[in-house]
Amino acid sequence: MVYDPLRQPLKTIYLFYELVATVFVRIPFWVVIYTPRAFRPRRSWTLKKCLTVNIWRVVSPFGDIADRVGSIAPFPTHKAIPDTPGIKSVWLDPAPELVVDPVKSWADAAGVRPARIPGYWHGSEGADTPPRAHGKVIYYLHGGGFISLSAHPREVLAAIPRALLSCCPSPARAFAVEYRLTAGPPRPAHPFPASLLDALAGYRYLVSVVGFAPADIVLVGDSAGGNLALAFARYLVENRGDVLPAPPGALILLSPWTDLGTSHEIPGSSLVTALSTDMLADVRTGVFRRARKAYVGPLGFDGADANRYLSPGSRHERMEKVSFVGFPRTFIVAGDAEIFLDQIRTLRDKMVGDMGEHAVAYFEAADAVHDFIAVTPDDPQIPHLLRKLKAWLA
């Protein structure tokens, strides 16, 4: 439900209190605390970065406020295309003919069906422009824990496809799909594999309607979108044949959430040790745990521990056989101050073991938080990363 200040007066009073407390108490306190460099979470961080990370912890979709009262910031969803001047959008028809087992069985068990959803073009060109010779397209799957944020070009995560477009050889453009977000109790909706079915609809549109060759598609996912990108690439690789299009030519994973189960919830894990540096909350509790529970749906946490689509970075002893043979060449990005660092490294090691070091590039940004391209856009590691990506995409 979208927050309505007139119909939710108690929530409005609480949010006003949080706003006043943040502006007049928290931020001045943080300024005093973090002015001495020795007291900053990382000594290399600027005062601005310290404040940015702390503000994200309070107001993000996984922050303190959302944990107590739910989402407060409205953002576009799959239900409608906002009437925003200058935005190039398209409705994507569902692709039921592309849904095969095991995803079909999971969809049936979860009561999920293919649906009509929006997609958005980023950049100067849109749907009416056919692919040019050697032209690339970035196919972007956004993050947000499967329960929040948007693919819309005016939203915060649009900084990611914009940055990647600057790395691609010209001509290039980006397309983002507004996959269905999961909702938890009391009204559960759109669990896995709803987002995977939506990713299929966007991919079919790029290949069969616009006319891009799969080899010219660069699949990109950040955070939860990275988890979805891995699942989508796996689906195409494992079901390669006459019905499904070929897998994309390249895969970029930015701070991917690779383990929706519990195998990294151990003492000394970055899930614990990085809570003092990252902008994300604890995935074991609160809004994050509710998001995980809602997304895995009937499969449950036990299923997530052992499912190669949900937890490709799992190291649980019950994990089914996971192979990355046949995957597109992959570029993985992590920040060494983020809670997902250990599970990202687990994924990297698995992919290198199956694909070889020549097919898997890895960039670990020093003192960087989760999804740092969008969260801390002035991070000094970003120019270095973009140069690496530009060379990799050339």
RASUL-V892254 format. One record per helix or strand. SS is the DSSP state (~ for helix, > for strand). FROM is the first residue (numbers start at 0). TO is the last residue. Records with the same first field share a line. If there is no record, write none. Layout:
SS = FROM-TO / FROM-TO
//
This chain:
~ = 8-34 / 36-38 / 46-58 / 63-68 / 95-97 / 102-109 / 157-164 / 193-209 / 213-215 / 223-237 / 269-275 / 285-305 / 340-354 / 356-358 / 371-374 / 380-392
> = 87-91 / 116-121 / 135-140 / 171-176 / 182-182 / 188-188 / 216-221 / 249-253 / 328-334 / 359-364
//
